[in-house]
Amino acid sequence: MNAAANRRSTPRAVALCLAISIGLLAGSAPEARAADEEHFTALDVFELEWASNPRVSPDGKTIAYSRNGNDVMTDRRTSRIWLVDADGNNHRPLVSEPGSRPVWSPDGDRLAFLARGDHGVEIYMHWLADNRTAVLTRLPKQPAALAFSPDGEQLAFRMFKPAPAKPMASGPAKPEGAKWAPAFKVYEATNYRADGQGYLDPGFNHIYVIPADGGSPRQVTSGDFHHFAFSWAADGASLVVSANRSPDWEREPLNSDLFQVDLDSGEIIQLTDRYGPDNSPTISPDGRYLAWTGWDDAYRGYENALLYVRDLVSGETEVLTADLDRSVSNPTWSSDSRSIYVQYENSGSETLARVDRNGRIRTLVTDLGG
């Protein structure tokens, strides 16, 4: 959530979108169970819907979210963007076409989102005043993690960039018309497959920016390294990016750090340097503080993810959740830059809390479902 009102309305947005999700489920399930009042049947999965990715408008009046389901005719996941007023009224679709992961512009007049077009998943923009939608990109791979610049003039996103390696060996040429078995493949990477993904394509995740009114994407990170979460600097001149740019990154996959990437020069400055992960960077609205999560890797089976804050003026870094025996995630600044919203799991349910810069923790919502 990039805008100030998004940060102010975080607990309410979560609770409201959970209520929407429950309402969608309750509204569709009875019809699906008409033939069997006591048990779900296999086809009931196509009648269920759920809400995700809530985003509050900068003025705090409207929530955009992804309304998800499954299409019985194609056996595929579906997602469309819906809007609802902050008081729960005026529930309506943004557009009739599929879309997901909406992001408000800083002034609230536009929504950027992802949708599948003729050539794959692309970035779309919707102008609310004109009720007009346009596709901004034609990308070779699927984008992720959309974020407006503070002035609303640019969009940043993450995308996988293939980097085919030179094969170690090649097989003999197949005679014309011959029917051979599929050609062999040689994997030289240390991490060459992953659960849920199978064998990995060679390449790296990089960060790109495009003008918010469309144009050619520009890659702003460099090198044969993976880049992950990022946050815009308050002046829009740079990004803080989580990345593992160690020469031994393949054998130390958790050892990520934070880097500041200048958008004009491409200069990359390392901000953190320790053994362990540094994730989820987020810069305060006033531009003075940088928050992130991470831990010192002591080669144990589990470590709590802690909340860190650095004063970018003095350079002083503090750990705010050292006394909380839980892993925190998704840090989001309040509009006044005095506290940070986080979530953590407690006894099997999710908790939303606010942590001030002195480390005081106030629980806001409990018993959330994710």
C-alpha positions, 0 to 999 in steps of 0.5 A, spaced: 500 500 500 503 506 497 499 511 499 498 515 506 491 513 506 492 506 505 497 505 511 491 509 515 486 504 513 490 497 513 486 494 519 479 496 516 481 494 509 483 487 512 477 486 516 472 488 510 476 484 505 475 478 509 468 480 510 467 480 503 470 473 502 466 470 507 460 473 504 462 471 497 463 464 499 456 464 503 452 466 497 455 461 492 455 455 496 448 453 498 447 453 490 453 448 489 450 443 495 443 443 492 443 436 491 447 434 497 445 439 503 450 436 508 457 435 504 461 439 499 461 435 492 467 435 487 464 441 483 463 445 489 470 448 488 467 452 481 462 455 485 467 458 491 469 465 490 474 469 495 477 476 496 485 478 496 490 483 495 486 489 498 488 496 496 485 502 499 485 509 495 489 515 497 483 518 500 481 512 504 474 512 501 474 506 496 477 499 496 480 495 490 481 488 491 482 481 487 475 477 486 478 470 485 474 463 483 475 458 478 472 457 471 468 450 470 468 451 463 476 451 462 478 448 469 482 455 470 483 460 476 479 466 474 480 473 477 477 480 476 478 487 480 472 489 484 471 496 488 467 497 494 466 503 499 470 503 505 463 503 509 462 496 505 457 499 500 457 500 493 460 493 491 461 493 483 466 491 478 472 495 476 471 492 469 468 486 466 475 483 463 479 479 468 484 482 472 488 482 478 493 485 483 490 492 483 495 498 485 492 505 486 496 511 483 498 516 489 492 521 487 487 516 486 485 517 479 488 511 476 489 503 478 494 499 475 493 492 474 495 485 471 491 482 466 492 476 461 492 479 454 493 476 447 501 475 448 501 473 456 500 477 462 501 485 461 500 491 465 494 495 464 492 502 466 484 504 468 482 511 468 477 512 473 474 519 471 473 517 464 472 509 465 477 508 460 482 502 460 489 501 456 494 496 456 501 499 457 506 493 455 507 488 451 512 484 455 516 477 454 515 475 461 510 476 466 511 482 470 510 482 478 510 487 484 507 493 481 509 500 484 507 507 482 513 512 483 511 517 489 509 522 483 505 517 479 509 518 473 512 511 473 511 504 475 516 499 477 515 492 477 519 485 477 520 481 471 524 474 469 530 475 464 532 469 461 539 468 460 541 462 456 547 458 458 552 456 453 551 448 452 556 444 455 555 439 449 550 438 443 548 432 440 548 429 433 544 432 428 538 429 426 537 426 419 531 430 416 524 426 417 527 422 423 523 421 429 528 421 435 527 421 443 527 428 445 534 431 446 537 431 452 538 437 457 544 439 461 543 443 467 550 446 470 546 451 475 546 449 483 539 450 484 536 448 477 529 446 480 524 448 485 518 445 488 512 447 484 516 449 479 520 443 476 526 445 472 528 452 472 529 456 466 536 460 466 535 467 468 535 472 473 529 477 476 530 484 475 527 490 476 524 495 471 521 502 470 516 504 465 512 511 464 505 511 467 502 513 461 506 507 457 512 506 453 518 502 453 520 498 460 527 500 462 531 495 466 534 498 472 538 493 476 544 489 473 548 483 473 547 475 474 543 476 480 536 475 482 532 481 485 526 481 489 522 486 493 523 493 492 521 500 495 521 507 491 525 512 495 521 518 497 524 523 491 523 518 486 530 518 484 532 511 486 529 504 489 531 500 495 532 493 492 533 486 496 537 482 492 543 476 493 549 479 489 554 475 493 559 472 488 557 465 492 549 467 491 548 460 489 550 456 495 548 462 500 541 463 497 538 466 504 544 471 504 540 477 501 542 484 502 539 491 501 541 495 495 540 502 493 539 503 485 540 510 482 535 510 476 539 515 472 546 513 473 544 505 474 549 506 480 548 500 485 550 502 493 550 496 498 546 498 504 546 492 509 552 487 509 551 481 514 550 474 514 543 473 513 537 475 509 534 482 508 527 482 505 521 487 504 524 494 504 520 499 505 521 507 505 517 511 510 513 517 507 517 522 509 523 519 506 527 519 512 527 511 515 528 505 511 524 499 514 525 491 513 525 484 515 531 479 516 535 475 521 542 473 523 543 466 520 546 462 525 545 455 521 539 453 525 533 450 523 529 456 524 530 464 526 524 469 527 524 474 522 525 481 526 523 488 524 529 493 523 529 500 522 534 505 519 535 512 520 537 514 513 540 521 516 544 518 522 545 511 519 543 508 526 539 502 525 535 499 531 531 492 531 524 493 534 521 486 535 527 483 538 523 481 544 517 479 540 518 471 539 514 471 532 516 472 525 513 479 522 512 480 515 509 485 510 512 492 514 508 498 512 509 505 514 503 509 517 502 516 514 506 520 519 512 515 519 512 514 526 510 507 526 509 500 522 504 495 521 506 488 521 503 481 521 505 475 524 502 468 526 500 466 533 497 460 535 495 458 528 492 465 526 494 471 523 495 478 527 495 485 525 499 489 529 503 496 529 510 497 532 512 504 533 519 507 532 521 505 540 519 498 539 512 498 542 507 493 539 500 494 539 495 489 537 490 491 532 486 485 529 487 478 531 484 471 528 485 473 521 486 467 516 492 469 512 
